[in-house]
Amino acid sequence: MSWINGYQVWLTEPQSLQNAQKVVDFLYTDVKDWSKESIAALVGNMRHESSVNPNMYEYGKAWEDNRGFGLVQWTPRSKFWDWGGALGYTEADLRSGDSQLARMEYEVENNIQYLANGHQRRYGKGTKYNFSFADFRANMPQLNVNQLTEAFMWNYEGPNYTAGANSLAARQAFANKAYAELDWTRGGTIADTDPEPTPPPQPEPTPENDPDEPLDAMVGIDLLTFIQELNDKVNNMLTADIYKVGSSDYYKNEYLKLTQQLTNMYKIKANTNFFQVISQHFGNFNESYIPAPDPNAPPPPVPEPAPDVKMFPLRIENGVNFFVRDDWGVGTLQRNMTYGVRSTGADHFGYDIGGGGVKHTVYSVTSGTVVRANYANGIGNRMTIDNDGDKYFLEYGHLDSFIAKVGDKVTAGDPIAVMGQTGGNYAIHLDIKIATSISGFYSWDTTIDPEKYLGVVSDNQTSLSQP
């Protein structure tokens, strides 16, 4: 059975149930944490959002509008589309359901998109369903299908209050129908649809390649040091303190998260930072653990010169200006001006620098090309620079005016704009964002923390060279 995914086709209820069965088959296995009630609630909301059609695009909108798309109508569509493309999914994959369910799993694991207690935090209309995405997935609160359907609608979909209230009954009706009629035969493991072929027989070792000889002795690799340092890194990550998040039974640090499964049982999982440390260690294998080549060997070909990479800390007219997030308490203005989730629950993908009432000159952090200088709602006058030396785009927002223009090549430290307060009822300040694509400035998947990029070590101090 394949996905029914005609582009912009609103499915009939039987067709939606057929696709809902695909959701069940993907998520309801012994190796995943999804409960039957939670999946039913999920597809109940999908029926309202997309008719459970993974190739459904927001009605009346053109693809270039970057509007809602997919089973849960990710808005903008680039939130899902860019994430999947970066992982190597083809366009056909992205328009089918399996990649979108993988994105749902990713969002649960990284606690994104879903806003715990979204009903209260969005509308201020009483406390409902104050639990994490992981708690929803496993139905830790032990709720029924109707309650979980409503929880997902308020905490994940976050519709207009009136629209949500009016659509809730229909969402719940389909969720209960899925719960009652779908095949819930739980799978044991995910089948390997493309098993590895039987490996060919290994050739007999040659005399000069004794299989009993250690690898490090054969090629001069300091394998023991490599393994010991890897062990040390893993041990440090596993023994770091884990902190409780809010009032829920959910704990995390930079590398791990811990969730309560039952009264006396907890589950610990590593996050992407954990695996990035390991991947980076393996990435350094050649340069750090393999000795230099024989000086008598012929020299390698001379590579093409690398681009002139220059980078300075964020600078405005009266010096380097930023502050350290950890120095400020939760809910303070200074903390809310940094990259992360604000005390209101709103996502903030930028790093704000106050101007103290003065429209200072802003200088470029990096060398690159100005690819955009225009006005956009919310961010006001913005300038986007495509870096020469790495994969990132830098955006400077709320500008009063531009000094550089589209097409200009700028060097780190060059004046590019004047700080302002355009785009809203703001004080004079600069908003800087860093993303992997020109359309990726409003997604956790495609942005990074400017504080780390700028090498901030303390208030108004950086590890980068000064302009």
Buried (B, 14 or more C-beta within 10 A) or exposed (E): EEBBBEEEEEBEBEBBBBBBBBBBBBBBBEEBBBBBBBBBBBBBBBBBBBBBBBBBBBEEEEEEEBBBBBBBBBBBBBBBBBBBBEBEBEEEBBBBBBBBBBBBBBBBBBBBBBBBBBBBBBBEEEEBBBBBBBBBBBBBBEBBBBBBBBBBBBBBBBBEBEEBBEBBEEBBBBBBBBBEEBEBEEBEEEEEEEEEEEEEEEEEEEEEEEEEEEEBEEEEBBBEEBEEBBEEBBEEBEEEEBEEBEEBBBBBBEBBBBBBEEEEEEEEEBBEEBEEBBEEBEEEEEEEBBEEEEEEEEEEEEEEEEEEEBBBBBBBBEEBBBBBBEEBEEEEEBBBBBBBBBEEEEBBBBBBBBBEEEBBBBBBBBBBBBBBBEEBEEBBBBBBBBBBBBEBBBBBBBBBEBBBEEEBEBBBBBBBBBBBBBBEEBEBBBBBBBBBBEBBBBBBBBBBBBBEBBEBEEEEEBEBEEB
